């Protein structure tokens, strides 16, 4: 992230973007530390639950079209 000379000159959108970037960096740093300490298991090592949303390659995905409700 680039250094900002005058925070007062930031637009509200740019200010939100900077805050979001800072929060994202903090969350990423926290997750990295927790994972290194063994508190958060690696995502690829979690067992898949039986009620997961993924479909096998044999099942086609279908989405119903919106129709009249009644």
ChimeraX commands (.cxc) that place a marker at each C-alpha (Angstrom):
marker #1 position 0.00,0.00,0.00 radius 0.5
marker #1 position 1.30,3.43,-0.91 radius 0.5
marker #1 position 1.87,6.08,1.71 radius 0.5
marker #1 position -0.78,8.79,1.74 radius 0.5
marker #1 position 0.42,12.37,2.10 radius 0.5
marker #1 position -2.81,13.99,3.26 radius 0.5
marker #1 position -5.64,11.80,4.51 radius 0.5
marker #1 position -8.00,14.78,4.61 radius 0.5
marker #1 position -7.87,14.98,0.80 radius 0.5
marker #1 position -9.19,11.43,0.30 radius 0.5
marker #1 position -12.66,11.02,-1.13 radius 0.5
marker #1 position -15.12,8.93,0.90 radius 0.5
marker #1 position -14.68,6.07,-1.59 radius 0.5
marker #1 position -10.89,6.20,-1.35 radius 0.5
marker #1 position -11.10,6.40,2.44 radius 0.5
marker #1 position -13.30,3.26,2.58 radius 0.5
marker #1 position -10.92,1.51,0.20 radius 0.5
marker #1 position -7.94,2.32,2.45 radius 0.5
marker #1 position -9.78,1.16,5.58 radius 0.5
marker #1 position -10.81,-2.07,3.84 radius 0.5
marker #1 position -7.21,-2.69,2.74 radius 0.5
marker #1 position -5.94,-2.18,6.30 radius 0.5
marker #1 position -8.56,-4.52,7.72 radius 0.5
marker #1 position -7.81,-7.16,5.07 radius 0.5
marker #1 position -4.10,-7.02,5.90 radius 0.5
marker #1 position -4.87,-7.41,9.59 radius 0.5
marker #1 position -7.17,-10.40,9.01 radius 0.5
marker #1 position -4.62,-12.05,6.71 radius 0.5
marker #1 position -1.87,-11.53,9.32 radius 0.5
marker #1 position -4.10,-12.90,12.10 radius 0.5
marker #1 position -5.09,-15.98,10.06 radius 0.5
marker #1 position -1.45,-16.66,9.20 radius 0.5
marker #1 position -0.46,-16.53,12.89 radius 0.5
marker #1 position -3.40,-18.66,14.02 radius 0.5
marker #1 position -2.69,-21.21,11.28 radius 0.5
marker #1 position 1.00,-21.35,12.22 radius 0.5
marker #1 position 0.04,-21.93,15.84 radius 0.5
marker #1 position -2.29,-24.75,14.83 radius 0.5
marker #1 position -5.53,-23.04,15.87 radius 0.5
marker #1 position -6.91,-22.89,12.32 radius 0.5
marker #1 position -6.62,-26.12,10.32 radius 0.5
marker #1 position -5.58,-25.91,6.68 radius 0.5
marker #1 position -8.67,-25.72,4.49 radius 0.5
marker #1 position -7.55,-28.56,2.23 radius 0.5
marker #1 position -7.24,-30.93,5.20 radius 0.5
marker #1 position -10.80,-30.55,6.47 radius 0.5
marker #1 position -13.07,-33.54,5.87 radius 0.5
marker #1 position -15.90,-32.89,3.43 radius 0.5
marker #1 position -19.30,-32.94,5.12 radius 0.5
marker #1 position -21.98,-35.21,3.73 radius 0.5
marker #1 position -24.33,-32.30,3.13 radius 0.5
marker #1 position -21.89,-30.22,1.07 radius 0.5
marker #1 position -23.10,-28.11,-1.83 radius 0.5
marker #1 position -20.65,-29.36,-4.44 radius 0.5
marker #1 position -22.04,-31.68,-7.08 radius 0.5
marker #1 position -20.18,-34.50,-8.72 radius 0.5
marker #1 position -19.11,-34.08,-12.33 radius 0.5
marker #1 position -21.99,-36.35,-13.34 radius 0.5
marker #1 position -24.71,-34.10,-11.94 radius 0.5
marker #1 position -25.68,-31.11,-14.10 radius 0.5
marker #1 position -26.31,-27.86,-12.30 radius 0.5
marker #1 position -29.76,-26.40,-12.91 radius 0.5
marker #1 position -31.30,-23.16,-11.75 radius 0.5
marker #1 position -35.06,-22.70,-12.00 radius 0.5
marker #1 position -36.26,-19.61,-13.78 radius 0.5
marker #1 position -38.33,-17.11,-11.83 radius 0.5
marker #1 position -42.00,-17.62,-12.54 radius 0.5
marker #1 position -45.21,-16.31,-11.08 radius 0.5
marker #1 position -45.68,-17.09,-7.43 radius 0.5
marker #1 position -49.00,-18.15,-6.30 radius 0.5
marker link #1:1,2 radius 0.2
marker link #1:2,3 radius 0.2
marker link #1:3,4 radius 0.2
marker link #1:4,5 radius 0.2
marker link #1:5,6 radius 0.2
marker link #1:6,7 radius 0.2
marker link #1:7,8 radius 0.2
marker link #1:8,9 radius 0.2
marker link #1:9,10 radius 0.2
marker link #1:10,11 radius 0.2
marker link #1:11,12 radius 0.2
marker link #1:12,13 radius 0.2
marker link #1:13,14 radius 0.2
marker link #1:14,15 radius 0.2
marker link #1:15,16 radius 0.2
marker link #1:16,17 radius 0.2
marker link #1:17,18 radius 0.2
marker link #1:18,19 radius 0.2
marker link #1:19,20 radius 0.2
marker link #1:20,21 radius 0.2
marker link #1:21,22 radius 0.2
marker link #1:22,23 radius 0.2
marker link #1:23,24 radius 0.2
marker link #1:24,25 radius 0.2
marker link #1:25,26 radius 0.2
marker link #1:26,27 radius 0.2
marker link #1:27,28 radius 0.2
marker link #1:28,29 radius 0.2
marker link #1:29,30 radius 0.2
marker link #1:30,31 radius 0.2
marker link #1:31,32 radius 0.2
marker link #1:32,33 radius 0.2
marker link #1:33,34 radius 0.2
marker link #1:34,35 radius 0.2
marker link #1:35,36 radius 0.2
marker link #1:36,37 radius 0.2
marker link #1:37,38 radius 0.2
marker link #1:38,39 radius 0.2
marker link #1:39,40 radius 0.2
marker link #1:40,41 radius 0.2
marker link #1:41,42 radius 0.2
marker link #1:42,43 radius 0.2
marker link #1:43,44 radius 0.2
marker link #1:44,45 radius 0.2
marker link #1:45,46 radius 0.2
marker link #1:46,47 radius 0.2
marker link #1:47,48 radius 0.2
marker link #1:48,49 radius 0.2
marker link #1:49,50 radius 0.2
marker link #1:50,51 radius 0.2
marker link #1:51,52 radius 0.2
marker link #1:52,53 radius 0.2
marker link #1:53,54 radius 0.2
marker link #1:54,55 radius 0.2
marker link #1:55,56 radius 0.2
marker link #1:56,57 radius 0.2
marker link #1:57,58 radius 0.2
marker link #1:58,59 radius 0.2
marker link #1:59,60 radius 0.2
marker link #1:60,61 radius 0.2
marker link #1:61,62 radius 0.2
marker link #1:62,63 radius 0.2
marker link #1:63,64 radius 0.2
marker link #1:64,65 radius 0.2
marker link #1:65,66 radius 0.2
marker link #1:66,67 radius 0.2
marker link #1:67,68 radius 0.2
marker link #1:68,69 radius 0.2
marker link #1:69,70 radius 0.2
view
